[in-house]
């Protein structure tokens, strides 16, 4: 993939795939006009650096501030364009870590870029080393979570999947498939009957659960019918339930029950494997109206620029202190754990590859990485409490976990360079 070499392209073009491979950059005409207009209007106050990375950071912060003030769709679109390469390389790294080709690069890319809202809402300039670094951590987490869910779906049989899925996920899946609320209620009652009566035998894995025998299907259907009858009796006593009860199918046979359960499983699989269409695809419209027509001039005053500069210096000072704290925490780890961190973050090896390199078990690698992150999180949380007077709670620990992940990526990347 060839990188983009100008600010206009970086903030107005989107990556395109062809047969799961990079095929080029597609330009959104409105975004191109927008960024060019901003460059022209702000030419007097922008520090014209020869470093493209510095210019990127300026415009990323510029659009993030606009989004923060107005939640403007224009700003979000520019930032989404800006993060295209970051998203691509995170997806590429994830796909390369799997021995098989079961996960496509384009799918992982779309899963990651779809989490742009989470990046925008979670980014905190005072706690992060940069917008792109934070997005990198969020994209990686989004892909891993999605693949973890899909892996569970892949290895489960139809009936095993129905045993493991939650009622909330099943309900979401059925609604997403286009079923009416009344029909969804029918399916949920049938599923609860299935869960109640078809219990795996002790010692046998739930994931590969086989189809219930005819007698069990008959018993499940009868249990469904009894539940519906009970609900109808309650509806006579409680008027508010009458409408709900009247909409539930009162009697079903084993074949109908089986069909409902099979459709439920299909809905869950489709829900976890959606057909993703990128929101970044250019429309190609000839509309001459620009987003900037609806946005006021965002030029900052000289005083505002001074305040921003002072805040930036404070952030850099804090980031330097945090970096020192985390480096000291790494040095406190044993030599083998430090070596594992280098192999994982600097050389990009998978846990399995590291295990082969060091001749130790893979689960040991996983535990060492987890333990190392816990040490760094405790160090960062203690520093935050002592210097920023932030109380340690679950939200802080969750935030610090994300910060640690992106810091490790950046720290070892710089070490390699």
N, C-alpha and C positions, 0 to 999 in steps of 0.2 A: 504494500500500500504506500503510495507516495504522499508525503505530508503536504499540508497547505502552507503557502509561503507568504501570505499577506493577511493583514487584519480583516480586510473586507471579506476574503474567502473564509477565514476562520469563523467569522460570526454570521455567515449567510449561506453556507453550503452544508449539504447532508450526504452522508455516505450511502452508496448504493451497492447492492449485492447482485451477483449473477451466478446461479448455481453454487451458492454458498461461498463465493469468493468475491473479494473486492473488485468492483468494476469501474469505479470513478466517483466523482463528486458532482452532485446535482445542486444547482443554484436556485435559491428562492428569490425571485426578483424583488419582492417587497422588502425582504430583509437586507438585500444588497443595497437598495435605495436608502433604507433606514440607517445602516451603519455608515454609508458614505456621507449622508447628510450630517450625521453626528460628528464625523471626523472633520468635515468642513466647518461646522459651526464652532467646534471647540479647539480649533487649530491654535488659537492664541494662548490657551491655558494648559495645553497638553505638553508634558515634557517629552520632546521628540527624541527618544532613545533609539540607538541603532540596534539594541537588543530586542528581538521579536518577542521573547518571553516577557520582558518588562511591559511592552505594549499590551500583550495579552492580559496580564494581570490588571492593568489599568482599566481596560474595557470590561473585564469580568467583574471587577468591583463596581464599575459604573452601572452596569445593567443589574447587578444584584441589588444595589441601593434603590434603583427604580422599582424593581420587583418588590422589595421590602416595604416601600412606601405605598405602592399602589396595587401590588399583585398583578401587574400588567402582563397580558399575554404576549405582548411584543418582547418584553424583557426575557420572559421564560423561553421564547423561541430562539432568541439570540444565544442564551446560555446553553440551550440544548444543542445548538449548532457548535458552540465552542467545545462541548464535551464529547463530540463524536469520536475523535481519535482516542481519547482516554477510554471511552466505553468499548471501542473496538479491541484495544490491546488487553483489557481485562477479560473480555469474552474469549479472545484468542488464547490467552494463558490458561483459562479454565478448561477450554476444549482440549488443549494439548496435554493437560494433566490426566486425561482419561485414555486408557489403552485402546478402547473400542471407539468407533465413530457413531455412537448412539446419540450424541448431542451435537447439533449443528451450530456452527459459529453464528450464523444469522439469527437463530432462535435465541441464543444466549445474549447476543447484542440487543435484540428487541426487549428481552426481559429486563436487562439492565437500564436501557434508556427510558423504559416505562416508569422507572423509579425516580425520575427527575424531580417530581413534586416532593418526595422524601428528602432529596438533597437540599432543595431550596428551603424547606421548612426546618430542617435540622441543623443547617450550617450556622455556626457561631464564629465570627472572625476572631473573637477574643480567646477561643479555646482550640482553634484549628490553625494549622500551618498554611492553609490556603484552600481556596474553593475547589481547585482541581484535585488536590490531595484528598480532601474530604469526600468528594464525589467518587473517587477511586475506591475508597473503603466501602461506601454505600453500594456501589455497583457490584463489587465483589460479593458482598453479603447477600444482595438480592438474587444473584445468580445461584449462589450456593443453596439458599433456602428453597428456591424453585426446583433445583435439581434434586434436592433431598426429598421433596414431595413427590416428584416424578419418579424417582428411584423406588419409592415405596409403592407407587402405583404399578410400576413395571414388574416388580417381583411378586406382586399379589395375584392370586387367582380371583376370578369374579366374586366368589363367595367369601374369600379371605378379605377382599377389599371392603365388602359390605359389613364384615365384622369389625374392621378397624376404623372405618370412617366415622366421624362425629355427626351428631344430628344437625348441628349448625352447618357443617360443610355439605352434608347431603341436601339440606333444604336449599342452600345457596345454589347448588348444582342443578337441582330440579327447576328452580325458578329461572335460572340462567338458560335452561334448555327450552323455555317457552311455555311450560305448563302453568295452568291457572292455580291460584291459591287453594281452590277446592280440591283439585286433583293432587296437589302436593300433600295436602292433609291425608288423603287416602294412602299415598305412598309411605308417608311417615309412620302411620299406624301399622301398615303391613311390615315395614322394616323393623319396628319395635317388637312385633310378634316374632319375626325371624330371629332377632338378637336374643329374645327371651328363651326360645325353644331350641335353637340350633347352636349348641355350645360345643366347641372342639373338645375332643377327648384329651385328658391329661397327658402331657408329654409329646403331643403332636403339634407341629407348627401351625399357627393360625393363617399365615400368609398363603399356604398352599391348600387351603380348605376346599374340599370337593363338594360337588352339588349334593344337596340333601336328597335322601331317598324318598320315594313316593309317600310313604307313611308320614314322614316328617313334614313334607310339604302340605299334606292333608291336615296335620295337627296345627301347623302354622296358620293355614287358612281358617280353620275353626276358631283359633284364638283371636284372629282378626274379627271374625263375625261376632264373637262374644264381647269384644271390646266396643264394637259399634253399638250393639244392643245395650250395653251398660251406659254408653254415652247418651243414647236416645232416652233411656229411663231418667237419667239426670236432667235431660232437657225438659222433661215434663215437670220436674220440681223446680228448676231454675230457668226462667223464661229466656234469659240472655243466651243460653246454650241452644235454644231451639233451632235457630237459623243454621248454626254451625252443624248440628246433628243432621238436619234435613239435607245438607249438601254432601254428606259422606255416603259413599256406596255401601249399602247395608249388608249385602251378601256377595261373597266371591267364592270361586272354586279354586282348587290347587293350581290349575293351569293359568288362570288369571293372576294369581299371586306370584307365580314364577315369572310371568311376563313383566309384572311391575318391578320385581326385584332386579331382573336383568336390565330393564331400562334405567333403573336407579344407578346401577353400576356403570352403565354407558355414560350417563350424565356426569358422574363424578370424574371419569377418565377425560371426557371432553372439556370439563371445567378446568382440569389441571393441565390440559394440553390445548389451550385455545389457539385459534388461528390469529396470529398477531399481525396487525397492519400498522406500520410505523406512522405515528402522528407527525413525523418530520418530513414525510414525502411532499415535495413541492406540488402546489396545486396547478401551476402552469397557467393560471388565469391571466387575462389581459387587463385586469382591473387596475386603473391608474391611481386609485385611492391608496394612500399610505397610512400605516399606523401612526406615523409621526404627525399626521394631520390632527390627531386627537390627543396628542401629548404636548404639554407645555415645554418650553425650552428649559433644559435641566442644567444650564450653566451654573457653576458654583461661584459664590463671591470669593474675594481674596481672603477674607477672614475665615470662611468655611474651609478653604484650602489649607490654611494654617492649622486649624483645629484638626482636620483630617490628618495632616502631616504629624502633628503631635501624638494623636491616637495611634498612628502607624508606628511611630518610634516606641511608644509604650508597649505595643503588641510585640514588636521585635525583641524588646528587652525581656518581656515575659517568656517569649518562645525560646530565647537563648537560655534562660534559667531552667525552663522545663527540660530542654535538651540536655543540660548538664545533669539534672536530677536523674533522667532516664539512662544516660550513659553510665552514671555511677551505679545504678541498679543492675545494669547488664554486667558490669565488672564484678558485682557481688555474686553472680551466678557461677556454678562450677564450669570447668573448662569445656566439658563435653556439651553442656547445654549451650554455651556460647558458640561452639562449632556448629551445632544444629541450627541455630539462628542464622549463621552466615550462609550455610548451605541452602536453607529454606528461602530466605529473603534476598540474599545477594546473588546466589547462583540459580535461584528459581527451581530447585529440585523438589519433587514431590516427596511426601513422607515415605512412600515405598522405596524411592530411589535413595533417600538418606539412610534408610534402614539397611539397604544393601551396601552402601558405602561404608557405614560404620560397623556393620555386622552385628546389629542389635534388632530387637523386635520392633515392628511398626507401631504397636500400641505404646511402646516406650517413647518413641519419637513424639507421638501425639500428646502423651502426658507431660513430657518435658516442655513442649511448646506451650501447652496450657498453663503449666506452672510458671514458666517465664513471664507470660503475659500477666498472670495474677500478681507477681512480684512488682512488675512495672505499674500496674493499675493501683496497687497499694501506695507505691511511692508517689505517683502523680496525685492521688486523692489526698494524701497527707500534705503535699505541697500546696494544693488548692485550699485546703482547710487553714493552713498556717499563713499563707500569703494573700489569698483572695477572700478569706473568711467565709468560705462556702461550706455549709454543713454537708457531711457525707451521707448520701441517701441512695436509693436504688436508681434514681434518674441520673445522678452524678456518676455512679459506677458504670451505667450503661453508656453515658456519653464518653467517659474516659476510656472505655473499652474500644470504642470506635477511633478515638484519638490515638490510642496506643498502636492500633493496627496500621493506621496511615503513617504514623511516625516511624514505625519499624520499616515499612516499605521505603520511605524516603531516606531514612538513615543509611540503610544498607545499599540503596541505589547510589547514594553519594560516595559511600565507601568504595564501591566497585569502580566508579568513575575516577 
